[in-house]
Amino acid sequence: MRALRCPTCRVLVLQTAEDFPFCSNRCRVIDLGKWASGGYVISTKINDPEMLESLADEQSQDDGDSSSHKQ
């Protein structure tokens, strides 16, 4: 039988448990609250070409501003 630790409180939970992989509904709700409040994030590469272009434009503008201050 497989078992994991509850991601919230680290108690050992069997795969047959009703709230698996959590030990209880309380821990499940706590975990959901962390996702909803931004406590957890999934970071990924930016694949949107328009967003990449705008970030590149902003960076080149910032580089231009900082180079004028170096003189």
Secondary structure as UniProt FT lines:
FT   STRAND          3..5
FT   TURN            7..9
FT   STRAND          12..14
FT   TURN            15..16
FT   TURN            18..21
FT   HELIX           25..36
FT   TURN            37..38
FT   HELIX           49..69
//
